[in-house]
């Protein structure tokens, strides 16, 4: 049953007041940049507001720079972080930096739903804006912003969106932002508290939607929006279990995590995930491709615009190559209970 209009208004007021109070009472934000020097075991750590000099040994001026961050309850040594960092380091074609906001990303004593709404989301906005200030500082000291790629998963995608907006407002436009299944709760729908990552945040913004209508956003918001295995809002990815699982359990997060798993595979296999251009899913299923093929990952064409669709295998190796350009009519993906609905159940 959908919440009534009066309940929605009360919830919005509660969330806004609680967020304001927490922002007033909360001490300074703890976030760091971890700049890797060739391996996961060799890195330089600097406070976010005191970034490493671009003349540091962790920067090669001949290479572009990737800055990644994780989402709610993410960890520096979590599977997504380690996989993405290791994949990029292995290529030796990027300066690799991690935005560490692990302490501020925790649910804490508030519990999972309230911790997300009243702590992690406001923290994400503050940290994103501070990262934007850091980028401005680095640009003024000689960093080439056309060589900066911001990458974030879930709530981390919105952090990168805030960073890009802050930098742009001060005349320094980030080249590219990639959102890996940007978080949906409180960023979409009736209870949305504001905008996160969108096409205005950088020169080129690509969004990978692996759990639309669940943990991830369900609307097109990037310069390019890529929809792997799309079968309607709330459907699960191939190989992920169906059912009503505990919130934030590995089973419940399976589709949400597919976005970073596909992206990691694409780093080492750049042509594994071609995607077909189409204005919408229904048009794609008729076999009509209305534009050029692009690739999910770093081989993506920054000239592309609009929605792109593909299918994947249900387990590694996920990429199907050109076979992935064809809709899979035999693949049934059941709808899970939307995360936002369950979140609101806890907040009532």
Buried (B, 14 or more C-beta within 10 A) or exposed (E): EEBEEEEBEEBBEBBEEBBEEBEEEBEEBBBBBBBBBEEBEEBBEBEBBEBBBBEEEBBBEEBBBBBBBBBBBBBBEBBBBBBBBBBBBEBEBBBBBBBBBBEBBBBBEBEBBBBBBBBBBBBBBBBBBBBBBBBBBBBEEEBEBEBBBBBBBBBBBBBBBBBBBBBBEBEBBBBBBBBBBBBBBBBBBBBBBEBBBBBEBBBBBBBBBBBBBBBBBBBBBBBBBBBBBBBEBBBBBBBBEBEEBEBBEEBBBBBBBBBBBBBBBBBEBBEBBBBBBBEBBEBBBEEEBEBEBBBBBBBBEEEBBBBBBBBBBEEEEBBBEEEBBBBBEEEEBEBBBBBBBBBBEEBE
